[in-house]
Amino acid sequence: MIAPAIATLFIVNIFPLMWSFGLSFFEYKANRIAAPVFKGLDNYADVLKDPDIWERFQHTATIVVGSVVVQLIVGFLLALLFANEFPLRRYLLMLVLAPMMLSLSAVGVFFKLFYDPTLGFISRFISLFTPDTYVILSTPARATIAIVAADAWMWSPFVMLLVLAGLVSVPKYLYEAAEIDRAGWWRRFRTITFPYIRSLLLLALLFRTIETFKIFDVVYILTEGGPGSSTETVSVYVYRLAFQFFRTSLASALGYIMLFAVIVLTSLYLYAIQTRRAEPVNE
């Protein structure tokens, strides 16, 4: 019964993965008919020695740190808001969760129009105070902030859902006992609320770091890596290597270096979660 599912998994995922991994050890270009030439680990060495690739890793790290921090802060604040009952809470929650249901391409196009220098809301608003046209994506700093804002707008609701699940699981009697003891809000948060959401925050940090590390759609639609190459992430650079420069083997090697980086990040976060879980036992 499960044979068709296994066959589909092999054809769609496993076989392309093995094929691209094999290509990373050869000299091969997709736009040439020449047979691949075995190079061993030379492609990986070329990737690690290329200063342009390390520059793209820096751009990616800047976007990852900025976007994940904003998502954690906004998602946490939204979770605190929706943890309490108030009028129209259900309908507002549906509106807040709506961005997470959109496709990455749709979000990219939406913010592309939003940042448009002639018809965009921000440019039109700033034009009320200055005669000059305000181009948001004209400088590296503003372009990076624009990408972070778009990604955070889409995925902050995901962080909110995880944190909200932890907040609603806190037993009410703990807050009642803290209120009887006249504990302040900071003490209640540190001793009651935070232990219940700590592992969920680490899980949100793990998921969002991995996904933002692979960010492509939003960056490519908004800036295409510009101005210049100031916002070109590793995923965009892999795309250019593979489909514009046709350096297929080098793109495969860089893709597997990204995979290794994701595995390392996952291992570190899982180790942190296990350490946190072991702390009460050690006490």
N, C-alpha and C positions, 0 to 999 in steps of 0.2 A: 504493500500500500504506500510505503514511503519512498519507493524506488523513483517514481517521477520527480518528487521533490528533491531527492539527492542528485538526480541527473541534471535538473534545472540549476541547482546550486553549483554543481561542478562546471556546467557550461557558462553560466553567467558570471560567477565569481572566481572559482578556484583556477580554472584553466587560464583566463586572462592574467590572473595574478602570477601564476607560474611562468607564463609566456613572457610577460614584461620583466620578471626577475631574471630570466635567462638572457633577455636582450641587454640587460645592464652589464653583462660581461663581454659583450661584443661591440665592435664598431659597425654601426648600422644606421642608415638614414632612410626614412620612409619614401623619400622622393627619388631614390636611386634603385636600379635593378641589381646592382652589384651584390654578391653574396656577403653575408656578415663575416667579419674577421674577428677571431677571438682575441680579447685584450686583457682578460683577467680582471684585476681590481683597478686597472688604470682609469676607468671612468669615475670610480669613487674617489680616487686620488685627485683627478682633475677637478671634480666638484669641490672637494675640501680645500683645494689650493686657489680656487677662483675667488678673487676679492668681490666681484659683483654679486656672487651668491651670498656671501656673508653680509653684504649690504642689504640684500633682500631679507635675510633673516632678522636684521636689526629693524627694518621697517615692519616686519610681521610681529616682532616682539613688542614694538611700540603700540601697534593696534590691539594686540591681544591684551596687554596690561591695561590700557585705557578702557577698552570695551568691557572686559570682565569686571573691573573695579566698578564701573558705572552700573553694570547689570546687577552686581551683588548689592550695591547700595540702594538702587531704585527698587529692585525686587524685594529687598528686606523691608523697606518702608511701605511698599504696597501691601505686603503680607501683614504688617502690623495694622494697617488701615482696615483690611478686609477680615481680620480675625475677630472684629467686633461686629455686632448686628446694628444696622442702621437702615433707614428707609431707602428703597430702590437699590439695595446692596446687590441683589442677584443680577439686575440689569446692568449695573455698572461693572460688575465682574465679567460679564459677557463682553462688554466693550473693551475692557482692559486685555482680555485674552485674545481678542480678534487678530492683532498683529502676528501672533505666533502661528496662526493658521494659514497665513499667506505664504506664497512661494518666495524664495530668495530673489528671483528675477523680478517679480512684481514689486517687491520692496525697493529693489534697486531703481526700477523705472520711476516709482512714485517719488523717491527722494531726488532723483535726477530732475524731475519737473519741479519739485519743491525748492531745489537749489538753483533753478534757472535764473540767470542774471537779469532777464527782461520781464518774465512773467512769474517768477518764483515769489513766494510770500515774504521771505526774509529780505530779498533784494528790494521788493516794492516797499516794504516797511522802512528800510533804511533810507530809501530814496526820498522819503518825506523830510528827512533832516539834512540831506546832502545832495548836491546836484550831480555828483559822480555816480556812475553805475557800480554797484557793489557786486563783485564776482567772488563768490564764496570759495570756489575751488581753484583760485588763482595762485595761492601760496601753499607750500608743503604743510605748514602747521594747520591752516584752515581746512585743507583737504583731508588731513588725518582726523581732525575733529569731526568733520562731516561724515566720514566713514564710521567712526566710533558711535556717533549719534544714531546713524541708521541701524547699525547692528544692535546697539543697546535698545532701541525702540522696539525691535522685533523680538528680542529674546529676554528682556527683563521680566515679562509675564511668566516665562518658564521658571526662572529663579523664584518668583513669587509663589508659584504653585508648590514647589518643594518646601519652601520655608513655611508656607501656610499649613501644609500637612503636619509639620512639626508643632506649630503653634496650637492647632486645634486638638492635638493629642496630649497636651499638658493637662494633668488632672486638676479640676477646679479646687479640690480641697487643699492643694498646695498653696494656691494664692490666698485662700481663706485663712489658712494658718499663718501665712506671712502677714496678712492684714491684721490679724489678732496680735501678732508680735510687733506690729507697727514698723515693719521693714520698709525702707525706702524703695523707690522704683528701680534704682540702680542695683540694689541688693537682690530684689526679686528677679531682675533680668539676669544677673550674674549667676545666681544659685538655682533658679528654677527654669527660666525660659531658655537661656543659652545652652545648657546641657542637652535639652531636647532637640534643638535645631542645629547643633554643632556638626553632627555627622551629615545632615542634609545640606548644610552650607558647603562642606567639603565636597560632597557629591556634585552639587551645582557648580562648584569651582572646577572640578574635574571635567564634567561634561562640556561646560562652556569654554574652557581653555582649549580642549581638543578641537571643538567645532570652529572656534575663532581662529585657531592656528591654521586651519585649512580654508579660511575664507577666500572666496574667489568671485562669486557672482556680484556681490554688492560693490566690491572694489573695481571690477572690470567695467561694470555699467556706469558707475559714478565718475571714475577718473581714468580708467584704463592704465592705472599705474602712475599717472602724472600728478602734478606737473613734473615733467622730466621723468624720473624714475623714483620720485620721493615717496610714493605710496605703493610701489610695486611689491606685492607680497611674494612669498615663495611659490604659492599655488599659481599665481599669474605668470611668474617666471617659468615654471614648468610648462604651462600652456604655450608660452612663446617658444621655448626650446623645442617642444614636440611638434607644434602645428604651424609655426611661422618660420623657424629656422631649420626644422626637420632634423634636429639633432636627437634622434629618437633614443639612442642608447644613453646619452647623457641625461636626458629627461627622466628615463627609467631609473637611473642611479640616484638622481636627486629625489625622486618620489620615494624610493626605499629609505633614503636617509631621513626624509620626513616621517615615514612610518616608524623608523627606529626612535626618533625623537618623541613621537606620540606614545610609544611603548614605555619609554623611560619616564615620561610625565605620569602616565597611568600607574606605573610601579611606585613612584614616589608618593602619589596621592593615596594609593591603597595602603602603603606602609604607614602614612600619617593617620589614616582612619583606624587601622588596627592598633596603632599606638594609643590613640585616644580611647578606644574601647577597652584597652587593657589597664588604663589608669585607675578606674574605680576598684578593679580587682587587686591591684598592687597596694592600694590604700587599706 
